[in-house]
Amino acid sequence: MAINYNKDEQGIVTLTLDLPGKSANVVNKVFGEAFKATIARLQQEKDSIKGIIVTSAKETFLAGADIDEMFKETDAKFFFDRAQEFKAGLRYLETQGKPVVAAINGTALGAGFEIALACHRRIVIDNPKIQLGLPEVTLGLLPGGGGVTKVVRLLGLQPALAYLGEGKKVAPSQALADGLIHELATDKMHLIEKATAWILANPSAIQPWDDRGYKMPGGAPNTPKVASVLPVAPAMLAKKTLNNYPAPLAIMCVAVEGALVDFDTATRIESRYFAHLASGKVAKNMIKVFWTQLNALNAGGSRPKVEKKGQFKKVGVIGAGMMGSAIAYCCAASGIETVLKDVSQEAADKGKSYSDNILKKRVSKGKSTKEKADEVLNRIKATDNYDDLKGCDLVIEAVFENRELKAQVTKEAEAQIAETAIYASNTSTLPITGLAVASSRPKNFIGLHFFSPADKMPLVEIIVGKETSDETLAMAFDFVKAIKKTPIVVNDSRGFYTSRCFATYVTEGIAMLGEGNNARSIEAAGLQAGMPVGPLALTDEVSLSLMAHIRKQTIEDFKAEGKTIPDHPAYAVTEKMVNELKRMGKAAGAGFYEYPKDGGKKHLWSGLKEHFASKSTDTDLPQSEMIDRLMFIQAIETVRCLEEGVLRNIPDANIGSIFGWGFAPFKGGTLQYINDYGLKAFIARAHQLHSKYGSRFAVPAYLEKMAAEGREF
């Protein structure tokens, strides 16, 4: 049974959640049947029961609903009926007249926390690793087991929306401070002791919302104080989500509408909104990438079957610029002794100060203590001496994107490290196989592409050169996991996967500017499409001068290979900005945007109209056309990467696009975007774009073949 039923001599029933065949308890079909049977038995034995304790036999209390099972269903009625059935059982628990205690011994999220909310008392072991909350919004859903209705009645509208709308997960101490739970316990024995004592002391417990004198904390929606602020809330939410994410608005609707009616009607409203979301496209997209594919990746789906696990006691980072300094912080913060090397001691010390500043901020915000911060900082040795790299298990080169410089650094570093050590280049565009020519042990040479700022960005793109061994790849994968980043694995090519596809987004935006389209319209299209930043603003962040440098390096490499670099309408704009107008980007203080020296808000440069605006008044494309161009170009280039063997699998493509350069999360990544659009419809639209804007929108044969075979990504 998924729920073990035990009644002691005092008449206290302990329900122990223990779903067979699973490492964690989840609400699935098997659990649902056990839950129904348990409720029926509780009803039969009601007269002999003094109270009920709900706990778990596993390390987790209950992790939530079985998302994989949910993903397969598309019928809204199925989800409505399932939610109502689950809530009926929970409603019996809280109204059957005997005290019920949730003895929470591990993480309780989603449906797990909704079970706890159906209990009159919630006691949790005081372990900071335990997480509590209702994070359904992060998968495009809302809590469908009474979570919205109950948290609103427990905390009040505003505090509840902060939890529900953001999907907050908190430790037990924070949950206690916020009023989500009642008590903390030291261990499992103490937990059960407290639960038992509370049951015996509170024989007539009821839920707050079932008390005749109940009043909603902070006031109901129709009270003057709350009613005065509610009308602007949807507009503020729309400004944040651009209406691309239906779940936050649905949560707000359930919270407000439910707060105006009786409890049972409120839970029925919640079930209807839940059913609508669960059967919708956005939830399916987000579940596929953030649940199914991300879990598979984190479980080692892209790691070679190498038994040896990577152990990293000492790591070297060469180059103490912003990127190298941030990588050094990631290593030190993960408990690894780190050497940060630069050409001078002064430059290395400056790089170490990057970590010092981060740690000071963490201490000031109460996220760390001075002692812990000092421990992390003391793990970083700043140096100008290659000798200090001796003993490193891994060395990461993070110097300027110049082939000759990287080759020199490789030779000097490899002279100091063991034959078994791994050498990695942090490069965003230069092929790893070419860089490995300078290495005396190319089997140990690999690419580790971090994203800026490396201490915040969650992704690392691992690039496999032609001679990179499986053992080296496995060790690199383990290292990325050790520093708490998400790894994707790609094969070698110019620009790899992320830089190559990211570049299509910014260059398409620049191309539209060159055609005479309004700069603000281009930026708005990027944001409405779901990208975190408009293409012109993003170009400024990267820097136009860097883009020009990369293009120059690419032209030289192509020339050496007897090839000609393909032309692109964005290049003329970029060259004019850099060479004629001397606007290099944000770091230089001037790019497509102006960056006021007094610290004022950045704004689009007025000179764009003079130099790039069309003389015609009707040139601007409709926003839908701009959005299609910006999104299709990224998706098509991703398919090309898959077709050419740069990408090894579909999960790496989707996760890499979202975590790497911010492709619209609600679309589930670049390849899921095609599934969402519909493969045949996508191909037809791509043909239209090809005929209007050129060969960069040409449909890859790989995609045509998939459509002919009736497959999808």
CORQUINOR-V368919 format. One record per helix or strand of 2 or more residues. SS is the DSSP state (~ for helix, > for strand). FROM is the first residue (numbers start at 0). LEN is the number of residues. If there is no record, write none. Layout:
SS	FROM	LEN
SS	FROM	LEN
This chain:
>	2	5
>	11	6
~	28	16
~	45	3
>	50	6
~	66	6
~	75	20
>	98	6
>	107	2
~	110	7
>	120	5
>	131	2
~	135	4
~	146	9
~	156	10
>	168	2
~	171	7
>	182	3
~	187	14
~	207	3
~	223	18
~	245	14
~	262	16
~	280	18
>	313	5
~	321	12
>	336	5
~	344	20
~	369	9
>	379	4
~	385	4
>	393	4
~	402	12
>	421	4
~	431	7
~	441	3
>	444	6
>	458	6
~	469	13
>	485	6
~	497	17
~	518	10
~	534	8
~	543	17
~	568	12
~	585	3
>	592	2
>	602	2
~	606	6
~	622	21
~	649	12
~	664	3
~	669	8
~	678	15
~	694	3
~	700	9
